């Protein structure tokens, strides 16, 4: 993701039932370009099943929210 200005960023993964699977980022981030790799594990460190998941990227103090689908293939 690209961040034009410093912001508090939250990046979360949800299953298709809308249940939180994992929070990858929840912190203040400087402006710049970033990439994030999810290892396919939930908050407890257990591997999740292959399938469709949603990721939600928020820049809280900028009012930006984006949700997209992704496929986890094992």
N, C-alpha and C positions, 0 to 999 in steps of 0.2 A: 504494500500500500504506500501511497505518497501522502505526506503530511506537509502542507504549505507553511504551517505555523505550529509552534509548541501547543500541545493539547493533552488532556487526560484521555487516553485511549483505552477502550475495553473491547476485546476480541473474544467472543464466546462461540462454542459449538453446541448445537441442539440436535436432537433426533427428530424424526418427522412427526412425532407425537407432541413436539414442543417442549420436551424435557431437557433441562440443561445437562450436557454431557461433560463439558470441560471449559474452564476459563483459561485462555492462553495468555492474555495480557490484561492488566488492570492497573495502569500506572501513567504518570506524566511522561510524555515522549517529546523529544526535540523534533523540530522540522527536519524532513529528509525522506528518503526512500527506504522501505523496510520489506523484508520477506519473513514469513513465519512458517515453520514446519510443525505439523501436528503428528505425533507418533502413533495415533490411533488408540490412545488410552483415555479412560475417563478420569475423573478427579481422584479416584482411589487407586489408580495405577493399573486397572484391569483393562485388557484389550477389549475393544468393542467389535461388534460384527461388521462385516462388509455391508455396504449399502449406501443409501442417500442420507446426507446430513446437511444441516444448514449452518452457515457461519454468519455471525452478526458483528459488524464492525461499527463502533460508535466513537465519535470524538465529542465527548460530553459537553465541553464548554463551547463547542462550535455548533451544536445542534445538528450534527451530521449523523445519520444512521443509514446503514446499508446491509441488507440481508440477501445472501445468495446461496444457491444449492451447490453441493459438491458430492462427489462419489468417492467413498473409501473402498479400495480394492485390495484384497490381501492375496 
